[in-house]
Amino acid sequence: MYRHTLKNKNVIIQKNKNTIINKQIKINTLWLCQLKIKITSTPLCLLLAIFALNS
């Protein structure tokens, strides 16, 4: 019983780590896009930014 609970906690922690990583990727994508928009305002980058915010 105890071992099973421990396993579930590990799964939850792993899921949380994945969520944090995904958020970090989105933030990085948005940051890169903002940088590109400043240099060359490409519609593709705006689409990427919108997609990153929506997902």
N, C-alpha and C positions, 0 to 999 in steps of 0.2 A: 504493500500500500504506500509506504513512505517513498520507496524507489520510484513508483509510478508518478507521484506528485512532483518529485524532483525532476523527472523527465519532462513533465508538462511545463514546469517553470522554465526549463531550458529552451523549450520550443517557443514559448512566449517571448523570452529574451531575444532569441534569434530573429523572430518576426519583427520585434521592435528595432533591432539593429538594421534589418533590411529596410524598414520604413525610413529610418534616419538617413541611411545611405541614399535611398531614392530621393529624399528631400534635398540632400546635399547636391546630388546630380542635377536636380531641377534648378537649384539656386545657381550652380556653376553655369548651366546652360543659359539661364536668364542673364547672368553677368556677362558672359561671352557675347551674347546677343546685343546687350546694351553697348558694349565696347564696339562691336561691328556697326551698330546703328550710328554711333558717333562718327566713325570713319566713313562708312558708306551705308546710307539708309536703304538696305535691301529688303524687299517685301518678304523674301524667304525667311529672313531672320525674325521679322515680326510674326510670321506664321509659326515659327518655332517657339517663340516666346509665348504666344497664345496657347499653343499646344501644351507647353510645359506647365502653364498655369491651370489649364483645364484638367489635365490628367492627375 
